Amino acid sequence: MFPKFLARASLDVWKAGRHFLLLDLALVLTCLLLIFSHAVVFWFHLIFFLLSLGAFYWKLSTFLERSGFCIAIVSSMVILSVFNGQLDIEELVEIPMLTTILVLVFVIAQRRRAAEAALRRNNRELESRIAERTRALSRINDELAQGLVEAHRTGERLRKLSSVVEQTDDIVVITNRRGIIEYVNPSFEHRLGYRREEVIGRTPRILKSGQHPRSFYRHLWETILSGNVYAGTIVNKKKDGSLYFEEKIITPLRDEKGTITHFVSTGRDITERVQSEKKLRHIARKNQAILNAIPDSMFHLNRAGDLLDYKVAETDAMLPRITGNAHTATLQDFLPRSLVPIILRHIGDTLDSGQMQVLEYHLPTAVGARDYEIRLVVYGREEVLAIVRDITERKKRAAALEEERNRIFRDLHDGLAQVLGYLRLKLDGLTIQPAVQQEASLQTEIEQARETANEAYELVRNMLAASRPANTADFASALLAQARTEGNRAGFKVHLTADGQAQPLPPVVQHQVLYLFQEGLANISKHAHAKNVDIHLTWTNDALTITLHDDGCGFDPTRPQPNGHFGLTIMHERAAEVDGRLTVHSQPGRGTTLSLWLPLLSVPQSATGTAVPAD
């Protein structure tokens, strides 16, 4: 039990300084008891015991100090006790013996401490080595675990890659460096008609179509053998002999040394796309030919007036040319400044209404003025197509026609009209002659002739009025005069109302419209037995609507016209000639309504500031 106590003490007291203080106090107390007590032998043995115990913990200097002090006191007290007769002289012999034993115990204790220190160092080194080895093993385990995870991921990626290659719709072929086929995917078999075992070990020459020269394949092999990727379109041949277009990419594969070992070819059958593109190119050539044959210039514009595309007619040398990048140009870059806001306003009207806008422009140039007609139609979301036509020659022909019309007017006025007028006067005079009045049958014949002459005269007057719109520039006044003339003959009253700002009509249009409503008024006079006729004009910026309504007997417009009656047909034809729409609504006993919708040409200001009337 004593060795266990020493061992425990050597571990605990060595680490705790408070135990040294207790040992010193015990030595001091024992020395005092030795001095003041008669039990000298007991106490000096106890002192040597405490010194032996301290030998296991003290350092050499501490041991020498305490042991020297205590042995001096013990020796003094023993010698004094021998002189006093309290002890036998033999007791003096124990002091050197106990001192020798004490020295031996100290030496043994020092060696034990040294052994324990070495053992602790060895334990620390062993623990350090074990910890280091544990960490190394932990790192190796982590690396192995990471390697297993990466191997699992690599396996998953390889499986996915294999699934992709097997399931892709593209044609996949893998060859070695010499071009020997080692793998083809199911798409190869499905599209080309070969089974896998038929092509493994062979070269891609089995697909050769004969459509490419040798230089084509030489360039292909030079590209991939140099380590570059080849990409291009190849015409190949299927097993059944049919040709197909393949969009092919050939990629070299390298080993860890960088040496090319295999080639991976991926291809897509683009035969349908090539054929579609061929058809589209053919259609594009036809469309381009048609477009080139159209004499008009065309401009593709957005709402802001940016030019998206254009075509200027080759025959139109007067239209301003576009310079620079056409796709960044705007209207301001190639049109007169005065025309730009007009075009932009009509572009907005076209897009907002969805209806075609038409305007004319008089363009002065260095070699003479030209007249252009501009038609704006919706050509996509927030985009319009402006079709520009040179109508200078048409305007000249219209002017020549107007001159010819004036000549005919003069001839009619000075010739036929005068003759009919004289005939009317003579027939009026004959009807009041007594001889004629006595002959009832003769008087009837003369009155009928007079009515026919009056009708012919009024017809000539109407023709003259229609052929000279400059004399009746106000369309409403011309129409009202025409209606009242017919009303005076047939006995119905005419009422005319109008809404909106009136605009001048082109001469040809006004001529056709007056003839159209002259036919309508004649029908009222002959068939309707009407008492009242209401005419209403509705003017807008781009259209005129004319409504003529009578309170006559009406008719069924769904019934076929009797033979020899072409009035309605001629009226519809005249409406179509001026791009108008004529509608007829009638019911027996409820009168008839004629309605004509007529588009109006916009009339912008010319560069000289004068209004250009539409022809």
PyMOL commands that set and color helices and strands:
alter all, ss='L'
color gray80, all
select helices_A, chain A and resi 2-12+18-36+40-55+60-83+91-167+186-192+196-199+204-207+214-225+271-293+326-328+331-333+340-353+392-431+434-438+440-467+469-472+475-490+507-528+567-577
alter helices_A, ss='H'
color red, helices_A
select strands_A, chain A and resi 171-176+181-184+230-237+243-254+260-269+297-302+307-311+357-363+370-378+383-390+493-499+532-539+543-550+581-586+592-599
alter strands_A, ss='S'
color yellow, strands_A
deselect
rebuild
show_as cartoon
